[in-house]
């Protein structure tokens, strides 16, 4: 049985991880983070998570079709 999925919590977690990563990269001087870098990083990160979730749902759907 699958546990219920909390989409808002997952999205906020991803945003927090990306934002903190960008903050520490900027603090270390490894990259210069401005507004454009932040927006693009968040957009790409959330898109990758969405693609991953879609892949998991597709795999589960195909598994159910094969089993009966």
C-alpha positions, 0 to 999 in steps of 0.5 A, spaced: 500 500 500 502 506 498 502 512 503 499 518 501 503 523 497 504 530 500 505 534 494 506 541 497 511 539 502 515 535 497 515 542 493 517 546 498 523 541 500 525 542 493 525 549 493 529 549 500 534 545 498 535 549 491 535 555 495 540 553 500 545 550 495 545 557 491 546 561 498 552 557 500 555 557 493 554 564 493 557 565 500 563 560 498 564 565 492 564 559 487 558 562 483 555 569 483 548 568 484 543 573 482 535 573 480 536 570 474 540 564 476 535 563 482 529 563 478 532 558 472 535 554 478 528 553 481 525 552 475 529 547 472 529 543 479 522 543 480 521 541 472 526 535 474 522 533 480 516 533 476 519 529 470 521 524 476 514 523 479 511 522 472 516 517 470 514 513 477 507 514 476 508 511 469 512 505 471 507 504 476 501 504 471 505 499 467 506 495 472 499 494 474 497 493 467 502 487 466 499 484 473 492 484 471 
